[in-house]
Amino acid sequence: MRWDGAPAERRRGGAAAMPDPSAAQFSARERFDGAVRAAGPGLADILWRVVCAGEGLGPAERALGWPSRAGKLVLGLALDRVADWYRVG
């Protein structure tokens, strides 16, 4: 997993501003941790498995011991909370 920050903006003359890599990585990690915290306990599990680990919804439900189709509802709630945290939508 990469913790790079957002792409550098181009300055006048075409040269890209080079941010401090450690600060950019720290900032990206803080944003990620904040998004997971915003999802909340119980919702972050399915969010992590599906969004971050790339696990399918069915296998994630089985691994968590949830009934079929419960993951879709819970993942939707988690994504709504993350969108609110990022102020999207």
C-alpha positions, 0 to 999 in steps of 0.5 A, a space after each residue: 500500500 502506498 501512502 503518497 500524498 495528493 499529486 503535486 500541483 504544477 507551478 508557473 513554468 511547468 516545474 512540479 512542486 516536490 513535497 517532503 515525502 515523509 510529510 506527504 506520507 504522514 498526511 496520507 496515513 492520517 487521512 486514511 486513519 480518519 476515514 476508517 475512524 469515520 466509518 466506525 466500529 462494526 462498519 470498518 470491518 467490511 469497509 476494509 475487506 472490500 475496499 482496501 483488501 479487494 475482497 468480494 462482498 460474498 467472501 467478506 460476509 462469510 468471513 465476518 459470519 454475516 448473513 447473505 446480503 447484509 454486507 451490501 447494506 453495511 458497506 453502504 452505511 460505511 461508505 456514506 460515513 466516509 463520504 461525509 468525512 471527506 465532505 463528498 456529496 
